């Protein structure tokens, strides 16, 4: 008798594609923020207020500190057993 084994390849492949697309979109947004900040810092015509806003935007969204426990919690480390 053949044992009943679930094949999750399709589900895992779709999950991988979804996460990969999400990372690509977030990377593009991060790159646009960095380019905007670089433009603001290099252009003397841009007002000081805009430069301060651009610097704050980059620091708040890209350079913010996240504790390790938060990352582990978001990844579900505490809720399910580790699968290798």
C-alpha positions in Angstrom: 0.0 0.0 0.0 1.3 3.4 -1.0 1.5 5.9 2.0 -0.5 9.1 1.7 2.1 11.8 1.5 1.0 15.4 0.9 2.8 17.2 -1.8 3.1 20.9 -1.0 5.3 21.9 -3.9 2.7 24.0 -5.7 1.8 25.8 -2.5 5.4 26.4 -1.6 6.3 27.6 -5.0 3.4 30.1 -5.0 4.3 31.3 -1.5 7.9 31.8 -2.7 6.7 33.8 -5.7 4.5 35.9 -3.6 7.3 36.7 -1.1 9.8 37.3 -3.9 7.4 39.8 -5.5 6.9 41.5 -2.2 10.6 41.9 -1.7 11.2 43.2 -5.2 8.5 45.9 -4.6 9.9 46.9 -1.2 13.4 47.0 -2.7 12.2 49.4 -5.4 10.5 51.6 -2.9 13.7 51.7 -0.8 15.8 52.5 -3.8 13.5 55.4 -4.8 13.7 56.8 -1.3 17.5 56.6 -1.3 17.6 58.2 -4.8 15.3 61.0 -3.6 17.4 61.6 -0.6 20.6 61.7 -2.6 19.0 64.1 -5.1 17.9 66.4 -2.2 21.4 66.4 -0.7 23.2 67.1 -4.0 20.9 69.8 -5.3 21.5 73.3 -3.8 18.2 74.6 -5.2 16.3 72.3 -3.0 15.2 73.9 0.2 16.6 73.1 3.5 13.2 72.0 4.8 12.9 69.4 2.0 16.4 68.1 2.7 15.5 67.6 6.4 12.2 65.8 5.4 14.1 63.5 3.0 16.7 62.7 5.6 14.0 62.0 8.2 12.1 59.8 5.7 15.2 57.7 5.0 16.2 57.4 8.7 12.7 56.5 9.9 11.9 53.9 7.2 15.3 52.4 6.2 17.6 52.9 9.1 15.4 52.2 12.0 16.5 49.7 14.6 14.5 46.5 15.0 15.2 44.2 17.9 15.9 40.6 17.2 12.9 39.4 19.2 10.6 41.4 16.9 12.1 39.8 13.8 11.8 36.3 15.3 8.2 36.9 16.3 7.3 38.2 12.9 8.8 35.1 11.2 6.8 32.9 13.5 9.7 31.5 15.4 7.8 31.4 18.7 4.6 29.9 17.2 5.7 26.9 15.3 8.6 24.4 15.4 11.7 25.2 13.4 11.7 23.3 10.1 15.0 22.6 8.4 
